[in-house]
Amino acid sequence: MGKDGRSYWPVKRQAATADRIANHKGRNPQERASLKKRLLRKWMSK
């Protein structure tokens, strides 16, 4: 955890995890892509 209270999470792992979640929840390719993008934005902001 950094001084600002954020824990470091490698971008590569974030992308892989977002991909896995999107593939599980998304019904079609477009939905999966938007889900992945939304998850990554959410995690980047924290």
C-alpha positions as CSV (number, residue, x, y, z in Angstrom):
1,M,0.0,0.0,0.0
2,G,1.3,3.5,-0.9
3,K,1.3,6.5,1.3
4,D,-2.0,7.7,-0.2
5,G,-3.7,4.5,1.0
6,R,-4.0,2.9,-2.4
7,S,-2.8,-0.6,-2.9
8,Y,-0.7,-1.3,-6.0
9,W,-2.3,-3.6,-8.5
10,P,-0.4,-4.2,-11.7
11,V,-2.3,-3.0,-14.8
12,K,-1.7,-6.3,-16.6
13,R,-3.5,-8.2,-13.8
14,Q,-6.3,-5.6,-13.7
15,A,-6.8,-6.1,-17.5
16,A,-6.8,-9.9,-17.1
17,T,-9.3,-9.9,-14.2
18,A,-11.6,-7.4,-16.0
19,D,-11.5,-9.6,-19.1
20,R,-12.4,-12.7,-17.0
21,I,-15.3,-10.9,-15.3
22,A,-16.6,-9.4,-18.6
23,N,-16.5,-12.8,-20.3
24,H,-18.5,-14.3,-17.4
25,K,-21.1,-11.6,-17.3
26,G,-21.3,-10.2,-20.8
27,R,-23.7,-11.8,-23.3
28,N,-22.2,-10.5,-26.5
29,P,-18.9,-9.0,-27.6
30,Q,-20.1,-5.4,-27.5
31,E,-21.4,-5.9,-23.9
32,R,-18.2,-7.6,-22.8
33,A,-16.0,-4.8,-24.2
34,S,-18.0,-2.1,-22.5
35,L,-18.1,-4.1,-19.2
36,K,-14.3,-4.5,-19.3
37,K,-13.8,-0.7,-20.0
38,R,-16.1,0.2,-17.2
39,L,-14.4,-2.1,-14.7
40,L,-10.9,-0.8,-15.7
41,R,-12.1,2.9,-15.3
42,K,-13.6,2.1,-11.9
43,W,-10.4,0.4,-10.6
44,M,-8.1,3.1,-12.1
45,S,-10.0,5.8,-10.2
46,K,-9.5,4.1,-6.8
